[in-house]
Amino acid sequence: MKIKRGEIEGSLNDYAQSILLRGLLAVVERLPFAWRLKTLGVITAYVIGPIAGYNKRVRENLAMIMPDLPDREVRRLMRAVPANTGRTMAELYSGVDFKDRAKRAKITGDGLPDLEQAMERGQGVILVSGHLGSYEVARAVLFERGFNVGALFRPFSNPFFDPYYQRKIGEISQPIIPSKDRKSLVKMIRFLKSGGMVGMLIDVHTYDAPVLQFFGKRAATATSAADLALKHNLALVPIYGIRLDDHGHYELVIEPPIAHTTATQMMQEVNDSIERQARAHMDQYFWIHRRWKAETKHGHNDVTRP
């Protein structure tokens, strides 16, 4: 059954889900910031996680990647990882409140001078990261320091919820560019060539992409970020927002740019970088998603040698 609200049309199920989710977020938004993180963390760990199968998927991924990990630690991560997902959602939909806290993050790593030099030269930068910690910290910090930074995002499939989602992530910085068609790609390239910076999360399985290594296993990895960097002389910089606690304290890790070599070699280095951060912050990595589909095909795809 279709339903229409203004210019938006979708299914009755989409509309009901949007109402429920926005209602939950509206209630949580009334809480102090730290309690928002705690509340959505608990709800995701103990209610949403078991229903959605998050706990099972965390166990399956860890069994594949780290078969020797003690069962006690696996069980801890089965709760901690969904809780981290809930905290990330609370931060994302806190908009300005989150930005005001995140922009004060401690900056570590050796890459900030490279970003400053790129800005002075008018050179565009692709900021690459993974589903780790609080990844929107990067935009908040860099925007506060005067960088022209935007984000590439995947629109929600729910047409009633997507405008709310875009409004919230747009409160951190602009532009936000949907990854959906050629028109969006052209807009992103123009922004980058004008000296802008765009953040991308690259640790997702991509069909027909080169199969590289991630945690020692086959992982289909899109090379689009490196392809753009090579074609348009853009810096490719790994960057991570690490949550230090539930009170709005963060660390922004900016690594030096990846050297321009080949697209597969560069993306393998990005995979290696994300892996290092994930190992250092196991409970802040998104062990829920199906990153290793190429591995579970039992070698159907050979590993691409950079």
N, C-alpha and C positions, 0 to 999 in steps of 0.2 A: 504494500500500500504506500503510495506517494503522499507527501505532505509538503506544503509550500509556506514559507514565512518570509515575506518581503520578496527579495530576488533570489532567495535560496530555496532550492528544492532537493528533497532527499526522502529516504524511507522513514516510516514511522519509528522503526527501531533506532535509526540514527538520531532522530529527534529526541527520543526518550533517553538514549545514552548521553546525549549532550546535556540535557536538563539535569540528569543525575550527577554527572561529573562536575558541571559548573556549580551545582548546588553544594556538593562536597567541598569544592575549592573555595566557594564563598564563605562557608562556615569556617574552614581552616584559616582563611585570610584574616578573620577577626582575632585570631590568637596572636600573642607575641611571637616574633620571628622564630626564636629557638623552639617554641612549642609547636609551630607549624612543622618544622623539620622532624621533631620527635613523633608527632601525631601521625603524619603521613608515612613515616618510617615504620611505625608499629602496624598501621593498617595494611601496608603493602606486605610486610613480612609475615603477618599472622592471618590475614584475611584474603587479600587479593592474590598473594603469592601462591598459597596452596590451591586456590580455585583455578588460577591460570596455569598451574603446572610449573611455576618458576623454580620451586625447590627441587623438583625432579630434574629439570634441565641443568641446574647448577651442578647437581651430583653427577649427571651424565658427562658434562663437559670436563669436570675435574677428573673423573675416572679416566677419560681419554688422554688428557694433557698431563696430569700428575697422578698416575696410578699408585704411587707410594705415599701420597699425602695421608697422614693419620686420619682415621674415621672421625675422631673427635673434632679435628679442624674442618673436615668436610661438612659436618653437621652444623658447626658454627657459621660457616660461610653460606650454608643453605638458608639461614635467617638473615645474616648480615648483608648479603648481596641484594636481596629484595628490599631490605630496609634502606640501603643506600639509594636504590632506585626511587623509593618514596621520598627521600630527602631531596634528591635531584628534582623531582616533580614539584615539591613544595617551593624550592628556590626558583625554578623556572617560572612558576605562576605567581611569584611574589613581585615580579616586575621591578618597580622603582625601589622597593624596600630591599630586595636582594642586591640591586646595583649599588645602593648606598653603602652596603657592607662589603661587597666583593671588590669594589674599586680600591679598597685600602689593603688589599692582599700583599703579603710579603713576596717580593720578586727574587727568584733564585735562578741559577743556570747562567750560561755565558752568552745568551743570545740577544739580550736587550740592546747592546751597542749596534749589533747588526741591523736590528729593526730601525733604530734611530738613523743609521747611515742610509738605509733604503728610503726612508721618508725624506731625508735631505736631498737625495738624488732623484726623487720622484719615481722610484722603482716600485712596482707592485709586489705584494707578498702574498703567498698562499700559506695560511696557517693550518697545519695538519695536526689532528689529534684523534683520540679514540673515545669510546664511551667509558670514560674513567673519571671518577670524582665529580666535580662540579665544572663541567667544561665551558659554561658560559662566563666563568670568571675572567677568561682571557679578553673577551669583548669589553667587559666592564672596566678592567684595569687599563687597557690600551686606549679606549675612548677617553677616559679621564686624563690620560697623559698626552692627549692631542692627536692621536693617530686616527686616520680616516679608516675605520674598520667596520666591515659588514659581515654577514653570515649567509651561507648557502644552507637552505633548510628543505626538508621533505614535508610537503603539505599533509595535513591530516586527511585521511580518507573520508572522515565524517564531515560533510559540508556545513553542518550547523555549528560544530565545535571549532573548525579551522579558523574562522575570523577572530575568535577569542584568543586562540593560540598565537596567531600572527601579531595581534595587538600586544600581547604580553612580551613576546620575544623582541618585538620592535621597540619596546621601552628601554632596552639596554643600549642599542645603537642602531643606526640605519646606514646603508640599506639592508634589508633582508630579501634574499633572492630565492625564489622557489626553484627546486631542481626538477623541472617537469617537461621543458620543451626547449627548442632551439632559440626562441625569443629570450628565454631566461639566460641561456648560455651566452648569447650576444651581450646582454646587459651586464653579466658578470665580467666578461672579457674587457668590455669598455671601462668598467670601474677599475679593474686591475691595471689596465694600461694607463689610466690616469693617475696611478700612484696609490690606489686604494689597497686595503688588505681584506682578504676574505677567509673565513674559517671554514674548514671542512672536517667532518668525521669520516675516516676512511676505513675503519675496521668492521666492515660488513661484507658478507658474501656477495659477490657480484658474478652473475652468470656470464660465461664466455670470457672471463678475465684471466690473465695469467695466474697460474697456481704457484704461489710463493710459499715461504716458510713462515709460520707463526707459532711459537712455542714448540718448534720442532715438528710440526704437523702441516699437512697441505692446507692452504687457505687461499681461495680465489680472491685476488686483490686487484681492484681497479687501478689502472695507471694514469687516470685522467689528470690527477693533480700534478704529477711529474711531467706528463705530456704538455700541459699548459705552461709549466715553469720553463721547460726547455724551449718551447715554441716562441714564447713572448718574453724571455729573459726575466723571469720572476724568481724571487727567492722562495725556497720551500723550507719552512721553519716548523719543526715539531714544538708543540706548546701544550701545557697541561694545567688544569686547575685542580688543586688538591684540597680537600676539605680537612681542616685541622681539628674541628670540633663542631658541635651543633649550635654554636652561638654566633656564627657569622664571621669566623676567622678562617682565612684561606691562604694558600701559597700558590703563586703562579710560577711554574717552571718554564723558562724559555730556553730552548736549546739552540746551538748555532745552526745556521742553514745547512741543509743537505747539499753536498757538492754536486754540481751538474755533471752527470755521466750518461747513463742510459736510464730510460724510464723504469725498467724492471729493477735495476740496481738501486735506484733512488727509493723506490717503494719498498724494497726489501729492507733498506736502512730505516725507513719509517716504521715498518713492522717490528724491527728489532728495538727501536726506540720505545714504541708502545709496550712491547713485552717487558722491557726493563722497568717501566713505570708500574705496570700491572703486577709484576712480581713484588715490587716494593710496597704496593698498596692493594693487597689481594682482595680485601673486602670492599674496595671502591671500584673494582673493575666489573663490567657488565657481563658476567659469566652466563647470562640468561640467553643471549641471542645465539643463533645457529651459525657461528663463524666458520666452522670446519666442515661444511657440507661436502667439499671436495675430498676430504679425508674419509668421510663415511661412504664414499662411492667406491672404496676399496681399490684405490689406485687407478680409477678410470681416466683421470687426468694426471699426466706427468708433471712433476715440479719443474717450473721454468727456472733455468739457471741464469742468474743475472750476469 
